[in-house]
Amino acid sequence: MARVAVAMSGGVDSAVAAALLVEDGHEVAGFTMNLWPEWVPPADNGPGCCGLGAIDDARAVARTLGIPHYVLNLREAFERAVIRDFASEYARGRTPNPCIACNRAIKFALLLRRVRALGMEYLATGHYARVEHGPDGAVRLLRAADRRKDQSYVLAGVRREQLGRTLFPVGVHTKPEIRAIARSCGLRVAEKPDSQEICFVPHGDHGAVVARYAPQATRPGPIYDGTGRMVGEHRGLARYTVGQRRGLGTAAGVPQGPAAEGPRQETEPVGRRGTEAGRAGERPRYVVAIDPARNALRVGDAQALYCQELTAGDANWIAIDELRDRCHVTARIRHGGADVSAVLTPAERGRVHVQFAEPVRAAAPGQAVAFYAGDVVLGGAIIDEVGCGG
């Protein structure tokens, strides 16, 4: 049996992770990270992850399970490595994933070091993924048994040696099974909803967060179409991402041409009913590129969102030591997105070129791309350049 620290977020998944480890006979202690920024109003410090309500829930679960519980104040490190990075990336016209940044810099780095220094052998979390150790001792990251809840995408940036000291107890279960276990253990978080928002962005207003650290990214500026014609004014680059349709004001519609190829778009229409986007003979525009040098957006039709190749850097390889030759994989460019067959090719400065077998929608610099061989996560990288349709 091992001494295991469980990162308890206050949610049901990490609570059941702790319960399963206790049931298996391990010596378990719960650790909750206090990451909540001091500048967030107390009224917004609710029951979601990272806030005071989450600490209360985690403490109550630990009490029920009969394990010790500790709170670590990692606010400064989180603000420096995650929140400031989030704002900086938006100011550069990129679309970051703060959960990936947190996993890389905080949870599986700083927290893991802290609990190891306290004598814990492993760190366990409530992520839906699996870690396996091969006969040769090699560590592999695999998708979760519940493919609908699989979180291997946001873990593709975690280093191999960190995964070697990590446990994912819930990864072999489905979400309904996890809630059933929580009920059977009498855990008060059994029916607690999953968190849907970024933990440091109250009410989903990430523009307000960016304004605090990178005010230049919230200045209004021009919106151009593919011909360079100015068609409107945006409300600050921090409020837009590639693929966005809502909030483009006068740049709502373009003259109707042949129907765009690809799947039906799920983004919501811009503005009020009866605006340009709803008029006959026109079709909606989307953000297709962000240009921080000119403080400008470029918009186009749905077809312009599709790309068949990209280049990514800051690669992290888990199942292989490095990418030496062309490699056939499946790739995913967002959590919950579809896997697409792709060919990887080594590029300059340790980067990787990705050629998709079919176009993918709304790939953007700053997003992560994860690479798979079946259920095995080969690794991941951060998108630098995208080749799209104009």
C-alpha positions as CSV (number, residue, x, y, z in Angstrom):
1,M,0.0,0.0,0.0
2,A,1.1,3.5,-0.7
3,R,0.9,7.0,0.8
4,V,-1.3,8.9,-1.6
5,A,-2.2,12.6,-1.7
6,V,-5.5,13.4,-3.4
7,A,-6.0,16.7,-5.1
8,M,-9.5,17.4,-3.8
9,S,-11.3,20.2,-5.8
10,G,-14.5,20.0,-3.9
11,G,-16.2,18.0,-6.7
12,V,-17.6,14.5,-6.9
13,D,-14.8,13.1,-9.1
14,S,-11.9,13.9,-6.8
15,A,-14.0,12.9,-3.8
16,V,-14.6,9.4,-5.2
17,A,-11.0,9.2,-6.2
18,A,-10.2,9.5,-2.5
19,A,-12.9,7.1,-1.5
20,L,-11.6,4.4,-3.9
21,L,-8.1,4.8,-2.6
22,V,-9.2,4.4,1.0
23,E,-11.2,1.3,0.0
24,D,-8.1,-0.1,-1.5
25,G,-6.2,0.3,1.8
26,H,-3.9,3.2,0.9
27,E,-2.8,5.8,3.4
28,V,-4.7,8.8,2.0
29,A,-4.6,12.5,2.7
30,G,-6.7,15.2,0.9
31,F,-5.1,18.4,-0.4
32,T,-7.2,21.3,-1.7
33,M,-5.4,24.2,-3.5
34,N,-6.6,27.6,-2.7
35,L,-6.2,29.3,-6.1
36,W,-9.0,31.8,-5.8
37,P,-7.8,35.3,-6.8
38,E,-8.1,37.9,-4.0
39,W,-9.6,40.4,-6.4
40,V,-12.7,38.3,-7.1
41,P,-15.6,39.7,-5.0
42,P,-16.5,37.4,-2.0
43,A,-20.0,37.1,-3.4
44,D,-18.6,35.2,-6.4
45,N,-16.5,32.9,-4.2
46,G,-19.1,30.1,-4.4
47,P,-19.2,26.3,-4.5
48,G,-17.3,25.8,-7.8
49,C,-13.7,24.6,-7.9
50,C,-10.9,26.7,-6.3
51,G,-13.2,28.9,-4.1
52,L,-14.1,28.8,-0.4
53,G,-17.2,26.7,-1.0
54,A,-15.0,24.1,-2.7
55,I,-12.7,24.0,0.3
56,D,-15.7,23.4,2.6
57,D,-17.0,20.5,0.4
58,A,-13.6,18.9,0.2
59,R,-13.1,19.2,4.0
60,A,-16.6,17.6,4.6
61,V,-15.7,14.7,2.2
62,A,-12.4,14.1,4.0
63,R,-14.2,14.0,7.3
64,T,-16.7,11.5,6.0
65,L,-13.9,9.3,4.7
66,G,-11.9,9.6,7.9
67,I,-8.8,11.1,6.2
68,P,-6.8,14.2,7.0
69,H,-7.4,17.3,4.9
70,Y,-5.0,20.2,4.2
71,V,-5.4,23.5,2.3
72,L,-2.4,24.8,0.4
73,N,-2.4,28.5,-0.5
74,L,-1.0,28.6,-4.1
75,R,-2.7,31.8,-5.1
76,E,0.5,33.7,-6.1
77,A,1.9,30.8,-8.2
78,F,-1.5,30.3,-9.9
79,E,-1.8,34.0,-10.7
80,R,1.7,34.1,-12.1
81,A,1.7,30.9,-14.1
82,V,-2.0,30.6,-15.2
83,I,-4.0,33.8,-14.9
84,R,-1.2,36.2,-16.2
85,D,-0.4,33.7,-18.9
86,F,-4.1,33.6,-19.9
87,A,-4.2,37.4,-20.3
88,S,-0.9,37.5,-22.1
89,E,-1.9,34.9,-24.6
90,Y,-5.2,36.8,-25.4
91,A,-3.2,40.0,-25.8
92,R,-1.0,38.2,-28.4
93,G,-4.2,37.1,-30.3
94,R,-4.0,33.5,-29.2
95,T,-6.6,31.3,-27.6
96,P,-5.2,29.6,-24.4
97,N,-6.5,26.7,-22.4
98,P,-6.0,27.6,-18.7
99,C,-6.7,24.1,-17.6
100,I,-3.8,22.8,-19.5
101,A,-1.6,25.6,-18.1
102,C,-2.7,24.7,-14.6
103,N,-2.0,21.0,-15.1
104,R,1.5,21.7,-16.4
105,A,2.6,24.4,-14.0
106,I,0.5,23.9,-10.8
107,K,-1.2,20.6,-10.3
108,F,1.3,18.1,-11.7
109,A,4.4,20.3,-11.0
110,L,4.1,22.5,-7.9
111,L,1.5,20.5,-6.0
112,L,3.2,17.2,-6.8
113,R,6.5,18.6,-5.5
114,R,4.8,19.8,-2.3
115,V,3.2,16.5,-1.5
116,R,6.3,14.6,-2.3
117,A,8.3,16.8,0.1
118,L,5.7,15.8,2.7
119,G,6.4,12.1,2.2
120,M,3.6,11.2,-0.1
121,E,4.5,8.7,-2.8
122,Y,1.7,9.5,-5.3
123,L,-0.6,12.3,-6.3
124,A,-4.1,11.3,-7.3
125,T,-6.7,13.4,-9.1
126,G,-10.3,13.1,-10.3
127,H,-9.4,13.2,-14.0
128,Y,-11.0,10.8,-16.4
129,A,-7.9,9.2,-17.8
130,R,-5.7,6.2,-17.1
131,V,-2.0,5.7,-16.5
132,E,-0.4,2.3,-17.1
133,H,3.2,1.1,-16.4
134,G,4.6,-1.3,-19.0
135,P,6.7,-4.3,-18.3
136,D,9.8,-2.2,-19.0
137,G,8.6,0.5,-16.5
138,A,7.5,2.9,-19.2
139,V,4.6,5.1,-18.3
140,R,1.7,5.4,-20.7
141,L,-1.3,7.8,-20.6
142,L,-4.5,6.4,-22.0
143,R,-8.0,7.6,-22.6
144,A,-10.6,7.0,-19.9
145,A,-13.0,4.1,-20.1
146,D,-15.9,6.7,-20.3
147,R,-15.1,8.3,-23.7
148,R,-17.7,11.0,-23.2
149,K,-15.9,12.2,-20.0
150,D,-12.3,11.5,-21.2
151,Q,-9.9,14.2,-20.1
152,S,-6.7,12.9,-21.7
153,Y,-6.6,15.9,-24.0
154,V,-6.0,18.4,-21.1
155,L,-3.3,16.0,-19.7
156,A,-1.3,15.6,-22.9
157,G,1.1,18.4,-21.7
158,V,2.0,16.6,-18.4
159,R,5.5,15.2,-18.5
160,R,6.1,11.4,-18.4
161,E,8.0,11.5,-15.1
162,Q,5.1,13.4,-13.5
163,L,2.6,10.8,-14.8
164,G,4.8,8.1,-13.2
165,R,3.8,9.5,-9.8
166,T,0.2,10.1,-10.6
167,L,-3.0,8.0,-10.1
168,F,-6.3,8.5,-11.8
169,P,-8.7,6.2,-9.8
170,V,-11.9,7.3,-11.6
171,G,-10.5,6.7,-15.1
172,V,-11.8,3.1,-15.2
173,H,-15.4,4.2,-14.3
174,T,-18.3,6.0,-16.0
175,K,-19.7,9.2,-14.6
176,P,-23.0,7.4,-13.5
177,E,-20.8,4.9,-11.7
178,I,-18.9,7.6,-9.9
179,R,-22.1,9.3,-8.7
180,A,-23.4,5.9,-7.5
181,I,-20.2,5.3,-5.5
182,A,-20.4,8.8,-4.0
183,R,-24.0,8.1,-2.9
184,S,-23.0,4.7,-1.4
185,C,-20.3,6.4,0.6
186,G,-22.6,9.1,1.9
187,L,-20.6,11.9,0.3
188,R,-22.4,15.2,0.3
189,V,-21.1,16.1,-3.2
190,A,-22.7,13.1,-4.8
191,E,-25.2,15.2,-6.8
192,K,-23.0,18.3,-7.2
193,P,-23.0,19.6,-10.8
194,D,-19.8,19.6,-12.8
195,S,-18.1,22.9,-13.1
196,Q,-18.6,24.4,-16.5
197,E,-16.7,27.7,-16.3
198,I,-13.0,28.7,-16.0
199,C,-12.4,28.8,-12.2
200,F,-11.0,32.4,-12.1
201,V,-13.5,33.9,-14.5
202,P,-16.7,34.7,-12.6
203,H,-19.8,34.8,-14.8
204,G,-17.8,33.8,-17.9
205,D,-16.5,37.4,-18.4
206,H,-12.9,36.6,-19.4
207,G,-12.6,40.0,-21.0
208,A,-12.8,41.6,-17.6
209,V,-9.9,39.3,-16.4
210,V,-7.8,40.1,-19.4
211,A,-8.4,43.8,-18.8
212,R,-6.8,43.6,-15.4
213,Y,-3.5,42.3,-16.7
214,A,-3.4,43.2,-20.4
215,P,-5.7,46.3,-20.9
216,Q,-4.4,46.8,-24.4
217,A,-6.3,43.7,-25.4
218,T,-9.6,45.3,-24.5
219,R,-9.3,48.4,-26.8
220,P,-11.9,48.7,-29.6
221,G,-10.5,48.2,-33.1
222,P,-11.4,47.5,-36.7
223,I,-13.0,44.4,-38.2
224,Y,-11.9,43.5,-41.8
225,D,-13.2,41.0,-44.2
226,G,-11.1,38.8,-46.5
227,T,-10.6,41.6,-49.0
228,G,-9.3,44.0,-46.4
229,R,-12.5,46.1,-46.3
230,M,-13.4,47.4,-42.9
231,V,-16.8,46.1,-42.0
232,G,-17.2,47.0,-38.3
233,E,-15.6,47.6,-35.0
234,H,-14.8,45.1,-32.3
235,R,-15.0,45.6,-28.5
236,G,-11.5,44.5,-27.7
237,L,-9.6,41.4,-28.9
238,A,-9.9,39.7,-25.5
239,R,-13.6,39.2,-26.2
240,Y,-13.1,37.1,-29.3
241,T,-11.8,33.7,-30.4
242,V,-11.5,32.1,-33.8
243,G,-14.8,30.6,-34.8
244,Q,-16.9,33.1,-32.8
245,R,-20.0,34.5,-34.4
246,R,-21.7,36.4,-31.6
247,G,-20.8,40.0,-30.9
248,L,-19.5,41.0,-34.3
249,G,-22.0,43.9,-34.6
250,T,-22.2,45.3,-38.2
251,A,-20.0,42.5,-39.5
252,A,-22.9,40.0,-39.2
253,G,-23.5,38.9,-42.7
254,V,-21.9,38.4,-46.1
255,P,-23.5,38.0,-49.5
256,Q,-24.8,34.5,-49.9
257,G,-22.9,32.2,-52.2
258,P,-22.7,28.4,-52.5
259,A,-23.3,26.7,-49.3
260,A,-20.2,26.2,-47.2
261,E,-18.9,22.6,-46.9
262,G,-18.4,20.9,-43.6
263,P,-20.7,20.1,-40.7
264,R,-23.5,22.3,-39.5
265,Q,-22.2,25.2,-37.4
266,E,-23.2,25.2,-33.7
267,T,-22.2,28.8,-32.9
268,E,-25.0,31.1,-32.1
269,P,-26.1,33.9,-34.4
270,V,-24.8,37.4,-33.7
271,G,-26.8,40.3,-32.3
272,R,-30.6,40.8,-32.2
273,R,-33.1,39.1,-34.4
274,G,-33.7,40.9,-37.6
275,T,-30.2,42.2,-38.0
276,E,-28.1,41.7,-41.2
277,A,-27.4,38.1,-40.4
278,G,-31.1,37.3,-40.6
279,R,-31.8,39.0,-43.9
280,A,-32.4,36.9,-47.0
281,G,-29.5,36.5,-49.4
282,E,-26.8,36.8,-46.7
283,R,-25.0,34.4,-44.5
284,P,-23.1,34.9,-41.2
285,R,-19.5,35.8,-40.7
286,Y,-17.2,34.3,-38.1
287,V,-13.9,35.4,-36.6
288,V,-11.2,33.7,-38.8
289,A,-8.1,35.5,-37.6
290,I,-6.9,37.8,-34.8
291,D,-4.2,40.4,-35.6
292,P,-2.9,42.0,-32.4
293,A,-0.3,44.1,-34.3
294,R,-3.2,46.1,-35.9
295,N,-5.6,45.5,-33.0
296,A,-7.9,44.0,-35.6
297,L,-10.2,41.0,-36.3
298,R,-10.6,39.3,-39.7
299,V,-13.9,37.7,-40.5
300,G,-15.1,35.4,-43.2
301,D,-17.7,32.8,-43.9
302,A,-17.9,29.3,-42.4
303,Q,-15.6,27.8,-45.0
304,A,-12.8,30.1,-44.0
305,L,-12.7,28.4,-40.6
306,Y,-11.6,25.1,-42.0
307,C,-7.9,24.2,-42.1
308,Q,-6.1,21.0,-43.2
309,E,-2.7,21.7,-41.6
310,L,-1.0,23.4,-38.7
311,T,2.3,23.7,-37.0
312,A,2.7,23.3,-33.2
313,G,5.5,23.9,-30.8
314,D,6.3,23.3,-27.1
315,A,5.8,19.6,-27.8
316,N,5.5,17.1,-24.9
317,W,6.0,13.5,-25.9
318,I,4.8,10.7,-23.5
319,A,4.6,7.4,-25.4
320,I,7.7,8.2,-27.5
321,D,11.0,9.9,-26.8
322,E,10.7,12.3,-29.7
323,L,9.2,12.6,-33.2
324,R,12.0,11.5,-35.6
325,D,10.0,10.5,-38.7
326,R,6.6,10.9,-40.3
327,C,4.0,9.3,-38.1
328,H,0.3,8.4,-38.7
329,V,-1.9,9.3,-35.7
330,T,-5.3,10.7,-34.8
331,A,-5.3,14.2,-33.4
332,R,-7.7,16.4,-31.4
333,I,-7.7,20.2,-31.3
334,R,-10.1,20.7,-28.4
335,H,-11.5,18.9,-25.4
336,G,-14.6,17.0,-26.4
337,G,-13.8,17.4,-30.1
338,A,-13.6,14.7,-32.6
339,D,-10.4,12.8,-33.4
340,V,-9.2,13.3,-37.0
341,S,-6.6,11.1,-38.8
342,A,-3.4,13.0,-39.4
343,V,0.2,12.7,-40.3
344,L,2.9,14.3,-38.1
345,T,6.2,15.5,-39.5
346,P,9.1,16.9,-37.6
347,A,9.5,20.6,-38.2
348,E,12.2,23.2,-37.4
349,R,13.1,24.1,-33.8
350,G,11.6,20.9,-32.4
351,R,8.1,21.8,-33.7
352,V,5.7,19.4,-35.4
353,H,3.7,19.8,-38.6
354,V,0.3,18.3,-38.6
355,Q,-1.5,17.4,-41.9
356,F,-5.1,16.4,-41.4
357,A,-6.9,13.8,-43.5
358,E,-9.9,16.1,-43.5
359,P,-10.4,19.7,-42.6
360,V,-10.8,20.7,-39.0
361,R,-12.9,23.7,-37.8
362,A,-11.6,26.7,-35.9
363,A,-8.1,25.7,-35.0
364,A,-6.4,28.7,-33.4
365,P,-2.9,29.6,-32.2
366,G,-2.6,29.0,-28.5
367,Q,-4.9,26.0,-28.5
368,A,-3.4,22.6,-27.7
369,V,-3.4,19.6,-30.1
370,A,-3.2,16.1,-28.7
371,F,-1.9,13.1,-30.6
372,Y,-3.2,9.5,-30.2
373,A,-2.4,6.0,-31.3
374,G,-5.7,4.2,-30.4
375,D,-6.3,4.8,-26.7
376,V,-2.6,5.8,-26.1
377,V,-1.7,9.4,-25.8
378,L,1.5,9.9,-27.8
379,G,1.8,13.5,-26.6
380,G,0.7,17.0,-27.2
381,A,1.8,20.5,-28.4
382,I,0.6,24.1,-28.6
383,I,-0.6,25.4,-32.0
384,D,1.6,28.2,-33.4
385,E,0.4,28.5,-37.0
386,V,-2.7,27.5,-38.9
387,G,-3.3,27.1,-42.6
388,C,-6.9,27.9,-43.2
389,G,-9.1,28.7,-46.1
390,G,-9.1,32.5,-46.3
